[in-house]
Amino acid sequence: MEWNEIVSVVDIKDEEWLISLPKYQQDTIKDLLSIKEPEDAAIAWLTATTQNTSPFSAKNEDSSSYFDSIKAELYKLLCGNPEYDEERKELSGIIKSQDNRTLIVSSISGIIGSKVGLAGTFIAPVTVLLFMTISKVSINAWCEWQKENKEISS
């Protein structure tokens, strides 16, 4: 996947990302966004729902740990980690298709979900909320910020 393709994917208005989710998830996320910033809304989504779904996961983690794991995997996927070279190649075709938001969200959520031990449909709202965060700055700035934060926390 070429860098300009990734940039074009995340440079979409918030409302357009939301419509990639099922209606029940859209409504909940809109409610959360009325009182929280996107990353806080993502943590709230995970907090409200992991207690019901994480018993089925292979990993036993709390919601903030899930959020950090999801964000770390999204960073690796979008910011060029070689671990995701094959997945980026596969996503390249999806990005070039028309009206691809839902397919992009479900594909990326599935890829990341398999790494963190959660269902892609469950983390799709988190993927959307992270894309909303990235689109407020730029993918370059987000990747750099994530890289700096990783170095600080290591």
Summary of the structure (lengths in Angstrom):
residues: 154
radius of gyration: 14.6
end to end distance: 28.6
largest distance: 40.3
contacts: 447
relative contact order: 0.18
helix: 79%
strand: 0%
